[in-house]
Amino acid sequence: MGSVAPVMSFRVMSLDGCKSDGMKVRIGVAAGAGVASDPIEFLGLVDALDDLGYDSLWVPDVVSTPTLDPIVALSVAAGRRSRLKLGTHLVVPGRDPVFLAKQLATLDQLCDGRLLLLAVIGLKRPEELAAQGVKAGDRTKMLEESLHIMRRLWAGESVSFDGDHYHYENVSLAVRPKQDPLEVWLGGQVPAALRRCARIGEGWMPGLCTPNEAHESRVAIEAEAEAVGTHIDGEHFGVNISWVDGSIPDEVRETVSSRRPGLDADDVIAVGEAGLRERIDAFLDVGFSKFVIRPATTPESWPSAVESVAGVLELQT
């Protein structure tokens, strides 16, 4: 058998004297590129997050970059630590919704209800679309059909469904999630994505946006929800935030520009622990309370990287 990463110990941040304003403030970390080729590094990150007091570990779902499969990675993390919540930005289109529903229900059962789900359609890159095996224009409809099917299965129903992309007759699951319901958050910032979140989402978590943009989008989501007769809990608004240790590298600026033309990287990328704390405070001021942070570039050591900004955990409640 291969070597097993030792259980590592880190300084644990005090949560006394933090800013709460009545909100449940939670901070997790997304494990991006750099951990896929080094299992010891990934396990060390899991230990560090738990020891330091972070709320959750998140594993993004991108096939064409060196990231781990989220369901497998979170299963490993679930068996290693019993407190840490387990989240993923999960690409749904391209996966069979019945098999996916069973995988997620099983994981939620085995981790005792610690699973956090943010459903995404996937990046609009040729290599990602090829890996998904779907057309770009079909993905939003596939997402909606999949969530409808999975939620009915998780509720214990026998499902018959005849949609544009999926067709089932009297399908049911013997395994159900520990959480009831197993909530699914959505992302996206274009108007159609905001309307979709209001209709079928149980939370909203975007990335690469300013506090003002996030606030305006939340207002739009809540207005649409009221119009269609749905409701999103006020605690279910969060944001993904990236940080760098020093000055923002040119490649990070180029990435921001390619994904959000016209947006200045200085307005969305935090610099160091102080900058990250300032960014989180700004989102707290507009009512966002759930945060997934990540280094904008691959760190030499993931455990050291998350320890270097652990002062932000004073904001958790």
HUNORBEL-V965834 format. One line per field, one symbol per residue. ss: DSSP state (a for helix, b for strand, c for the rest). psi: psi as a letter, one per 20 degrees, with the letter a starting at -180 (. if undefined). burial: 1 if it has 24 or more other ideal C-beta (glycine too) atoms within 12 Angstrom, else 0. A space follows every 10 residues. Layout:
ss = ???
psi = ???
burial = ???
This chain:
ss = cccccccccc cccccccccc cccccbbbbb ccccccccaa aaaaaaaaaa aacccbbbbb ccccccccca aaaaaaaaaa ccccbbbbbb bcccccaaaa aaaaaaaaaa ccccbbbbbb cccccaaaaa aacccaaaaa aaaaaaaaaa aaaaccccbb bbccccbbbb bccccccccc cccbbbcccc aaaaaaaaaa cccbbbbccc aaaaaaaaaa aaaaaaaacc ccccccbbbb bbbbccccca aaaaaaaaac ccccaaacbb baaaaaaaaa aaaaaccccb bbbbbccccc caaaaaaaca aaaaacc
psi = qrqppqpqqr pppqjqjqpg kiqnpqprpp obqhihjnhh gghhgggggg hhjqhqppoq nohjrmqqpg ggghgghhih qigpqoqqnp ogpiqphggg ggghggghgh jlkjpppopr iqqmqghghh hhkrqgiihg hggggghggg hgghijqppp pnahhqpqol prpipqqgpn roqorrbqiq ghhgggghgj qjrpnarlqr hgggghhggg ghghghhjkr ppphilpaqp pqqqgcqoqh hgghgghhhm pipphhiipq orgghggggg ghhhhjjpip poqqpiqpqh ogghghhhji hiiiiq.
burial = 0000100101 0010000100 0010111111 1111110100 1111111111 1111111111 1110001111 1011111101 1001111111 1111101101 1111111111 1001111111 1110000100 0101000111 1111111111 1111000010 1000110100 0010011010 0111111110 0011111111 1111111111 1011101101 1101100000 0100011111 1111100100 0110110010 0000101111 1010111011 1111011111 1111111110 0110111111 1111110
